[in-house]
Amino acid sequence: MKTVPAAKFKEQCLSLLDHLDPDGIIVTKHGKPVARVLPIERDSADLIGSLRNQIRILGDLESTNSTWDAGD
């Protein structure tokens, strides 16, 4: 978990929040922890469609490109 002095947190708050890791950050004053900032857990519904127009599918998703014989 990343630690950040309070003065740096104050100066760079928005940037730190934009790049917040899942573990979050600990804000310190005089080297002692005073707060922990954690990202809010997102519902899986928020993820649906979030990568639209960012992923390109190559080939046929429904085919394994191999033949299979069930053995009569």
C-alpha positions as CSV (number, residue, x, y, z in Angstrom):
1,M,0.0,0.0,0.0
2,K,1.3,3.4,-1.0
3,T,1.9,6.1,1.7
4,V,1.6,9.8,0.9
5,P,2.4,12.8,3.2
6,A,-0.7,15.0,3.8
7,A,0.9,18.0,2.1
8,K,1.5,16.0,-1.1
9,F,-2.0,14.5,-0.9
10,K,-3.4,18.1,-0.6
11,E,-1.4,19.3,-3.6
12,Q,-2.1,16.2,-5.8
13,C,-5.4,15.0,-4.5
14,L,-7.3,14.8,-7.8
15,S,-4.4,13.1,-9.6
16,L,-3.9,10.6,-6.7
17,L,-7.6,9.7,-6.8
18,D,-7.6,9.3,-10.6
19,H,-4.7,6.7,-10.2
20,L,-5.9,5.0,-7.0
21,D,-4.8,1.4,-6.8
22,P,-7.2,-1.3,-5.4
23,D,-5.1,-1.3,-2.2
24,G,-5.6,2.5,-1.8
25,I,-3.2,4.9,-0.1
26,I,-2.4,5.9,3.4
27,V,-2.1,9.6,4.2
28,T,0.5,10.4,6.8
29,K,1.3,13.4,9.0
30,H,4.8,13.6,10.4
31,G,5.4,10.0,9.3
32,K,2.4,8.7,11.2
33,P,-0.7,7.3,9.4
34,V,-3.8,9.5,9.8
35,A,-6.1,8.2,7.0
36,R,-6.6,5.5,4.5
37,V,-8.2,6.3,1.1
38,L,-9.7,3.2,-0.6
39,P,-11.6,3.0,-3.9
40,I,-15.3,2.3,-3.8
41,E,-16.1,-1.2,-5.0
42,R,-17.9,-1.1,-8.3
43,D,-20.8,-3.3,-9.1
44,S,-20.3,-5.7,-11.9
45,A,-23.2,-4.0,-13.7
46,D,-21.0,-0.9,-14.0
47,L,-18.5,-2.9,-16.0
48,I,-20.9,-4.0,-18.6
49,G,-20.2,-2.1,-21.8
50,S,-17.3,-0.2,-20.2
51,L,-14.9,-1.5,-22.9
52,R,-17.2,-0.9,-25.8
53,N,-15.3,0.3,-28.9
54,Q,-12.0,-0.6,-27.2
55,I,-11.8,-4.3,-27.9
56,R,-11.5,-5.8,-31.4
57,I,-12.5,-9.5,-31.8
58,L,-10.6,-11.5,-34.4
59,G,-12.0,-14.8,-35.6
60,D,-15.0,-16.8,-34.7
61,L,-15.9,-16.8,-31.0
62,E,-18.2,-19.8,-31.3
63,S,-15.7,-22.1,-33.0
64,T,-12.7,-24.0,-31.6
65,N,-11.4,-24.5,-35.1
66,S,-11.1,-28.3,-34.4
67,T,-13.2,-31.2,-35.4
68,W,-14.7,-33.5,-32.8
69,D,-16.0,-37.0,-33.3
70,A,-18.4,-38.2,-30.6
71,G,-17.9,-41.8,-31.7
72,D,-21.0,-43.5,-33.0
